[in-house]
Amino acid sequence: MNTSEMEAIIIDNVKQILPEKFEIEPGTKLLETGIDSMSFIRLVVLLEESFGVVIEDEEILLENFANVGTIRSLIERCLPNKS
């Protein structure tokens, strides 16, 4: 899966949890969209399901969810190594 495909899936997941319709782009600051703590947890679950990964508790930090790019980096770290 390439970067664009990953970001499209992440954007779709983010749009599912937002309380209002926002135009989400890779650089959109997600904390400025009105996301609350319950929506944040729902986003983590959606991402885990979409990418087949487990996001460890210590990775659930605001800086890892600042925007689509930081979420993509987090997902890439959680993906199994392809050796």
ABEGO torsion letter per residue (X at the ends): XBAAAAAAAAAAAAAAABABBBBBBAABBAAAAGBBAAAAAAAAAAAAAAAGBBBBAAABBAAAAABAAAAAAAAAAABBBBX
